[in-house]
């Protein structure tokens, strides 16, 4: 798993962050970090239970997806607005402290729900990057980043035992070569398959030719669970140290190497790669049905996750506060319903992919499938109403409240839609404010 810290530092020092291939590299690093978190969950489960649990892996995937979406949506909705409102009160010192506090809060929260602290920090960074203060905060945080970068490399260096390196020099050398050449070649091939030009693919592959911090974490995890040998950790650290040294040179010489390979490859090979890349990047036309279904799935999935999060938060935090009151459960249900009403409207009744649906309705054979999609959305909305009421009310009262809830949504569609649009516009405005 390549090192985000080492690569970004090398990009800064070599001044190549503006080049196109760096986007591919950063995208790959993000995916690698997320996969690393899933690997830690899966490998820990196998090590403890001594058996493979597919159910555990699927649950971890859903849990990760759920929290990523909730963190991102809620963060984009609240944090840019908060920073904008408080901007007149900010000094550089205050803004730095608030930025670090937000980062550490997300780190604590991520660790609390069972994810890597690194993922929490990354998520908060991606949220702050969508604010108007992003460049200012980046400038303020840079000295802190440099400080911890230095601490990171010093601490890693202190973990290297020269005697161990001498004793295991052969496996260190073999793993170093496998990392440098294996990562470069496989990442280059993967990037070519994804439709990138040959030059950018080689630059991407050579940039990813090292291992870093997540490799340390996984090696430590294996040792702590007694499923790997103790000597594995210093070997991993040694390989990381060597590849950290070679990384700037790999990035620096990626362009000349790409030019050399392009010259040496048979002309028909380079021509086929160019044609494949051009065709892959030109595939933008999508059928009307695919556009409509994609929009339906996206809208339903996002709003379903938001509804589930609000109901669970209400059950966990609001319900205990109301337990001491006579009608606390009813009050909790009413408050929760008011909060989720706009999202219930969005998941079940709001118009989605209007242009595509209008085009499809011109053909009578599409009427049935579109009605099925509408029906499925309405069922999902009713399901969440039932889930919410079932958490707070007894079965008899829940049935009555269910009917009342549906009637309220049907009687006040314009007001609920207006409230939802206000929420959506705030999110979109915050998301696009830097543009």
C-alpha positions as CSV (number, residue, x, y, z in Angstrom):
1,X,0.0,0.0,0.0
2,X,1.7,3.2,-1.2
3,X,2.5,6.0,1.2
4,X,0.3,9.1,0.8
5,X,2.7,11.1,3.1
6,X,5.8,10.3,1.0
7,X,4.2,10.8,-2.4
8,X,2.5,14.1,-1.6
9,X,5.8,15.4,-0.1
10,X,7.7,14.3,-3.2
11,X,5.1,16.0,-5.5
12,X,5.4,19.2,-3.5
13,X,9.2,19.2,-3.6
14,X,9.4,18.3,-7.3
15,X,6.7,20.8,-8.3
16,X,4.6,18.3,-10.3
17,X,1.3,18.6,-8.5
18,X,-0.2,20.5,-11.4
19,X,0.5,17.7,-13.9
20,X,-2.4,15.5,-15.0
21,X,-1.0,12.1,-13.8
22,X,-1.0,13.3,-10.2
23,X,-4.8,13.1,-10.1
24,X,-4.6,9.4,-11.0
25,X,-2.0,8.9,-8.2
26,X,-4.1,10.7,-5.6
27,X,-7.2,8.8,-6.6
28,X,-5.3,5.5,-6.3
29,X,-4.0,6.5,-2.9
30,X,-7.5,7.2,-1.6
31,X,-8.8,3.9,-2.8
32,X,-5.8,2.0,-1.3
33,X,-6.4,3.7,2.1
34,X,-10.0,2.6,2.1
35,X,-9.1,-0.9,1.0
36,X,-6.5,-1.0,3.7
37,X,-9.2,-0.3,6.3
38,X,-11.4,-3.1,4.9
39,X,-8.3,-5.4,4.9
40,X,-7.7,-4.7,8.6
41,X,-11.3,-5.5,9.5
42,X,-11.3,-8.7,7.4
43,X,-7.8,-9.9,8.5
44,X,-8.6,-9.2,12.2
45,X,-11.8,-11.2,11.9
46,X,-10.0,-14.2,10.3
47,X,-7.2,-14.0,12.8
48,X,-9.5,-14.0,15.8
49,X,-12.2,-16.5,14.6
50,X,-9.8,-18.6,12.5
51,X,-12.4,-18.7,9.8
52,X,-13.4,-16.5,6.9
53,X,-16.6,-14.5,7.5
54,X,-18.2,-13.2,4.3
55,X,-21.0,-11.7,6.3
56,X,-18.6,-9.7,8.5
57,X,-16.9,-8.3,5.4
58,X,-20.2,-7.3,3.8
59,X,-21.3,-5.6,7.0
60,X,-18.0,-3.7,7.2
61,X,-18.5,-2.6,3.6
62,X,-22.0,-1.3,4.2
63,X,-20.9,0.3,7.5
64,X,-18.0,2.1,5.8
65,X,-20.2,3.3,3.0
66,X,-22.9,4.5,5.4
67,X,-20.5,6.5,7.5
68,X,-18.6,8.0,4.6
69,X,-21.8,9.3,3.0
70,X,-23.2,10.6,6.3
71,X,-19.9,12.3,7.2
72,X,-19.6,13.9,3.8
73,X,-23.2,15.1,3.4
74,X,-23.5,16.5,7.0
75,X,-20.0,18.0,6.8
76,X,-20.7,19.8,3.5
77,X,-24.1,21.0,4.9
78,X,-22.8,22.4,8.2
79,X,-19.1,23.2,8.1
80,X,-18.8,25.7,5.2
81,X,-21.9,27.5,6.5
82,X,-20.3,27.6,10.0
83,X,-17.0,29.0,8.7
84,X,-18.8,31.5,6.6
85,X,-20.9,32.8,9.5
86,X,-18.0,33.0,11.9
87,X,-15.5,34.5,9.4
88,X,-15.6,38.1,10.9
89,X,-14.6,36.6,14.2
90,X,-11.6,34.6,12.9
91,X,-8.0,35.5,13.4
92,X,-5.3,33.2,11.9
93,X,-4.7,31.6,15.3
94,X,-8.5,30.9,15.8
95,X,-8.9,29.5,12.4
96,X,-5.9,27.2,12.8
97,X,-7.2,25.9,16.2
98,X,-10.8,25.4,14.8
99,X,-9.4,23.5,11.7
100,X,-7.3,21.2,13.9
101,X,-10.2,20.7,16.3
102,X,-12.5,19.7,13.5
103,X,-9.9,17.3,12.2
104,X,-9.3,15.7,15.7
105,X,-13.0,15.5,16.4
106,X,-13.5,13.5,13.2
107,X,-10.5,11.3,14.1
108,X,-12.1,10.6,17.5
109,X,-15.4,9.9,15.9
110,X,-13.9,7.6,13.3
111,X,-12.0,5.6,15.9
112,X,-15.1,5.5,18.1
113,X,-17.1,3.7,15.3
114,X,-14.3,1.3,14.6
115,X,-12.5,2.9,11.6
116,X,-8.9,4.1,11.2
117,X,-8.2,7.6,12.6
118,X,-6.5,8.3,9.3
119,X,-9.8,7.9,7.5
120,X,-11.4,10.4,9.9
121,X,-8.7,13.0,9.3
122,X,-9.0,12.4,5.5
123,X,-12.7,12.9,5.5
124,X,-12.5,16.2,7.4
125,X,-9.8,17.4,5.1
126,X,-12.0,16.7,2.1
127,X,-14.9,18.6,3.7
128,X,-12.7,21.6,4.5
129,X,-11.4,21.5,1.0
130,X,-14.9,22.5,-0.2
131,X,-14.9,25.8,1.8
132,X,-13.9,29.2,0.6
133,X,-11.3,29.2,3.4
134,X,-9.5,26.1,2.0
135,X,-6.4,27.8,0.7
136,X,-6.1,30.0,3.8
137,X,-6.5,26.9,6.1
138,X,-4.0,25.0,4.0
139,X,-1.5,27.8,4.4
140,X,-2.1,27.9,8.2
141,X,-1.9,24.2,8.7
142,X,1.3,23.7,6.6
143,X,3.8,24.3,9.4
144,X,1.8,21.8,11.6
145,X,1.8,19.3,8.7
146,X,5.6,19.7,8.2
147,X,6.1,19.3,12.0
148,X,4.2,16.0,12.1
149,X,5.7,14.9,8.8
150,X,9.2,15.2,10.4
151,X,8.0,13.5,13.6
152,X,6.6,10.6,11.4
153,X,9.8,10.1,9.6
154,X,12.0,10.3,12.7
155,X,9.7,7.9,14.6
156,X,9.9,5.4,11.7
157,X,13.6,5.7,11.5
158,X,13.9,5.0,15.2
159,X,12.1,1.7,14.7
160,X,14.8,0.4,12.3
161,X,17.3,-1.9,14.0
162,X,20.5,-2.1,12.0
163,X,21.2,-5.6,13.3
164,X,17.9,-6.8,11.9
165,X,18.6,-5.2,8.5
166,X,21.9,-7.1,8.3
167,X,20.3,-10.3,9.5
168,X,17.4,-10.0,7.0
169,X,19.2,-8.2,4.2
170,X,18.1,-10.7,1.6
171,X,14.3,-10.5,2.2
172,X,14.6,-6.7,2.5
173,X,16.3,-6.6,-0.9
174,X,13.8,-9.0,-2.5
175,X,10.8,-7.1,-1.1
176,X,12.3,-3.8,-2.1
177,X,12.7,-4.9,-5.7
178,X,9.2,-6.5,-5.8
179,X,7.8,-3.2,-4.4
180,X,9.6,-0.9,-6.8
181,X,9.2,-3.0,-10.0
182,X,6.0,-4.8,-9.1
183,X,4.1,-1.7,-8.1
184,X,5.4,0.3,-11.1
185,X,4.4,-2.4,-13.6
186,X,1.0,-3.5,-12.2
187,X,0.0,0.1,-11.5
188,X,1.0,1.1,-15.1
189,X,-1.0,-1.8,-16.6
190,X,-4.0,-0.9,-14.4
191,X,-3.9,2.7,-15.4
192,X,-3.7,1.8,-19.1
193,X,-6.7,-0.5,-18.7
194,X,-8.6,2.3,-17.1
195,X,-8.2,4.3,-20.4
196,X,-5.3,6.6,-19.6
197,X,-2.5,7.4,-22.2
198,X,0.7,5.4,-22.0
199,X,2.9,8.3,-20.7
200,X,0.5,9.2,-17.8
201,X,0.1,5.5,-17.0
202,X,3.9,5.0,-16.7
203,X,4.2,8.2,-14.6
204,X,1.4,7.0,-12.3
205,X,2.9,3.5,-11.9
206,X,6.4,4.8,-11.1
207,X,4.9,7.3,-8.6
208,X,3.2,4.5,-6.6
209,X,6.4,2.4,-6.3
210,X,6.7,2.3,-2.5
211,X,5.0,1.2,0.7
212,X,4.1,3.4,3.7
213,X,2.2,4.0,6.9
214,X,-0.7,1.6,6.3
215,X,1.7,-1.2,5.7
216,X,3.2,-0.5,9.1
217,X,-0.2,-0.6,10.7
218,X,-1.1,-3.9,9.1
219,X,2.2,-5.4,10.0
220,X,1.7,-4.3,13.6
221,X,-1.8,-5.7,13.6
222,X,-0.5,-9.1,12.4
223,X,2.2,-9.2,15.1
224,X,-0.3,-8.1,17.9
225,X,-2.7,-10.9,16.9
226,X,0.2,-13.4,16.8
227,X,-0.4,-14.4,13.2
228,X,2.8,-13.0,11.7
229,X,6.4,-13.3,12.8
230,X,8.0,-10.5,14.9
231,X,10.7,-9.8,12.3
232,X,8.1,-8.8,9.7
233,X,7.6,-5.3,11.1
234,X,11.3,-4.2,10.9
235,X,11.5,-5.7,7.4
236,X,8.4,-3.6,6.3
237,X,9.9,-0.5,7.9
238,X,13.2,-1.1,6.2
239,X,11.6,-1.6,2.8
240,X,9.5,1.6,3.3
241,X,12.7,3.5,4.2
242,X,14.5,2.3,1.1
243,X,11.5,3.0,-1.2
244,X,11.0,6.4,0.4
245,X,14.5,7.2,-0.7
246,X,13.9,6.0,-4.3
247,X,10.4,7.5,-4.7
248,X,11.5,11.1,-5.7
249,X,13.9,9.6,-8.3
250,X,11.1,7.3,-9.6
251,X,8.8,10.3,-10.0
252,X,11.6,12.5,-11.4
253,X,12.6,10.0,-14.1
254,X,9.1,8.8,-14.9
255,X,8.8,11.2,-17.9
256,X,12.1,10.2,-19.5
257,X,11.4,6.5,-18.9
258,X,7.9,7.0,-20.5
259,X,9.5,8.6,-23.5
260,X,12.1,5.8,-23.8
261,X,9.4,3.1,-23.6
262,X,7.3,4.8,-26.2
263,X,10.2,4.8,-28.6
264,X,11.1,1.2,-27.9
265,X,7.6,-0.3,-28.1
266,X,6.4,-1.5,-31.5
267,X,4.5,1.2,-33.3
268,X,1.4,-0.9,-33.6
269,X,1.4,-1.4,-29.8
270,X,1.6,2.4,-29.0
271,X,-1.0,3.0,-31.7
272,X,-3.4,0.5,-30.2
273,X,-2.9,2.0,-26.7
274,X,-3.6,5.5,-28.1
275,X,-6.8,4.3,-29.8
276,X,-7.9,2.4,-26.7
277,X,-7.3,5.5,-24.5
278,X,-9.1,7.8,-26.9
279,X,-12.1,5.5,-27.2
280,X,-12.3,4.9,-23.4
281,X,-12.3,8.6,-22.7
282,X,-14.9,9.3,-25.4
283,X,-17.5,6.9,-23.9
284,X,-19.8,9.6,-22.6
285,X,-23.1,8.7,-24.3
286,X,-25.4,6.8,-21.9
287,X,-28.8,5.5,-22.8
288,X,-31.8,7.4,-21.4
289,X,-32.8,4.4,-19.3
290,X,-29.4,4.2,-17.7
291,X,-29.4,7.9,-16.9
292,X,-32.9,7.6,-15.3
293,X,-32.1,4.5,-13.3
294,X,-28.7,5.9,-12.2
295,X,-30.4,9.0,-10.9
296,X,-33.2,7.0,-9.2
297,X,-30.7,4.7,-7.4
298,X,-28.5,7.6,-6.4
299,X,-31.3,9.7,-5.0
300,X,-32.9,6.8,-3.1
301,X,-29.6,5.5,-1.7
302,X,-28.5,8.9,-0.4
303,X,-31.8,9.9,1.2
304,X,-32.3,6.4,2.6
305,X,-28.9,6.7,4.4
306,X,-29.8,10.1,5.7
307,X,-33.2,8.8,7.0
308,X,-31.6,5.8,8.7
309,X,-29.0,8.0,10.3
310,X,-31.6,10.5,11.7
311,X,-33.8,7.7,13.1
312,X,-30.9,6.0,14.8
313,X,-29.5,9.3,16.2
314,X,-33.0,10.2,17.5
315,X,-33.3,6.7,19.1
316,X,-29.9,6.9,20.7
317,X,-29.7,10.5,21.9
318,X,-33.2,12.1,21.9
319,X,-35.2,9.1,23.2
320,X,-33.2,8.8,26.5
321,X,-33.8,12.5,27.2
322,X,-37.6,12.1,26.9
323,X,-37.9,8.9,28.9
324,X,-38.6,10.7,32.2
325,X,-41.7,12.5,30.7
326,X,-45.2,11.0,30.4
327,X,-45.5,11.3,26.6
328,X,-41.8,11.3,25.9
329,X,-42.0,8.6,23.2
330,X,-44.8,10.5,21.3
331,X,-42.8,13.8,21.5
332,X,-39.7,12.0,20.2
333,X,-41.7,10.5,17.4
334,X,-43.2,13.9,16.4
335,X,-39.8,15.7,16.5
336,X,-38.2,12.9,14.5
337,X,-41.0,12.9,11.9
338,X,-40.7,16.7,11.5
339,X,-36.9,16.3,10.8
340,X,-37.3,13.4,8.4
341,X,-40.4,14.7,6.5
342,X,-38.4,16.6,3.8
343,X,-36.2,13.5,3.2
344,X,-39.3,11.2,3.1
345,X,-40.7,13.5,0.5
346,X,-37.4,13.4,-1.5
347,X,-37.1,9.6,-1.4
348,X,-40.8,8.8,-2.3
349,X,-42.5,11.6,-4.1
350,X,-40.0,14.1,-5.5
351,X,-39.6,14.2,-9.2
352,X,-36.3,12.6,-10.3
353,X,-34.6,12.7,-13.8
354,X,-37.5,14.8,-15.2
355,X,-36.1,15.2,-18.7
356,X,-35.3,11.5,-19.1
357,X,-38.6,10.3,-17.7
358,X,-40.5,12.7,-20.0
359,X,-38.6,11.3,-23.0
360,X,-39.3,7.7,-21.9
361,X,-43.0,8.4,-21.4
362,X,-43.3,9.2,-25.1
363,X,-43.2,5.5,-25.7
364,X,-46.1,3.6,-24.1
365,X,-44.0,0.4,-23.5
366,X,-42.0,2.4,-20.9
367,X,-45.0,3.4,-18.8
368,X,-45.1,0.2,-16.8
369,X,-41.4,0.2,-15.7
370,X,-41.6,3.9,-14.7
371,X,-44.7,3.2,-12.6
372,X,-42.8,0.3,-11.0
373,X,-39.9,2.7,-10.1
374,X,-42.4,5.2,-8.6
375,X,-44.1,2.4,-6.6
376,X,-40.8,1.2,-5.2
377,X,-39.9,4.7,-4.1
378,X,-43.3,5.1,-2.3
379,X,-42.8,1.7,-0.6
380,X,-39.4,2.7,0.6
381,X,-40.8,5.9,2.1
382,X,-43.6,4.0,3.9
383,X,-41.0,1.6,5.2
384,X,-39.0,4.4,6.8
385,X,-42.2,5.9,8.4
386,X,-42.9,2.4,9.8
387,X,-39.4,2.0,11.1
388,X,-39.4,5.4,12.8
389,X,-42.8,4.8,14.5
390,X,-41.8,1.2,15.5
391,X,-38.8,2.5,17.4
392,X,-40.8,5.0,19.5
393,X,-44.4,3.8,19.8
394,X,-46.3,0.7,20.7
395,X,-47.8,-1.3,17.8
396,X,-51.4,0.0,18.1
397,X,-50.4,3.6,18.4
398,X,-47.8,3.2,15.7
399,X,-50.4,2.0,13.1
400,X,-52.6,5.1,13.9
401,X,-49.5,7.4,13.7
402,X,-48.5,5.7,10.4
403,X,-51.8,6.7,8.8
404,X,-51.6,10.3,10.3
405,X,-48.0,10.6,9.0
406,X,-49.0,9.6,5.4
407,X,-52.0,12.0,5.5
408,X,-49.8,14.9,6.6
409,X,-47.3,14.3,3.8
410,X,-50.2,14.2,1.3
411,X,-51.9,17.3,2.7
412,X,-48.8,19.5,2.8
413,X,-46.7,18.5,-0.2
414,X,-45.7,22.0,-1.3
415,X,-44.5,23.1,2.1
416,X,-42.5,19.9,2.6
417,X,-41.1,20.2,-0.9
418,X,-40.2,23.8,-0.3
419,X,-38.4,22.9,2.9
420,X,-36.5,20.1,1.2
421,X,-35.4,22.4,-1.7
422,X,-34.1,24.9,0.9
423,X,-32.0,22.1,2.5
424,X,-30.8,20.9,-0.9
425,X,-30.0,24.3,-2.2
426,X,-27.9,25.0,1.0
427,X,-25.9,21.8,0.4
428,X,-25.4,22.5,-3.3
429,X,-24.3,26.0,-2.6
430,X,-21.8,24.9,0.0
431,X,-20.5,22.1,-2.3
432,X,-20.0,24.5,-5.2
433,X,-19.0,27.7,-3.4
434,X,-15.4,27.5,-4.3
435,X,-16.3,27.3,-8.0
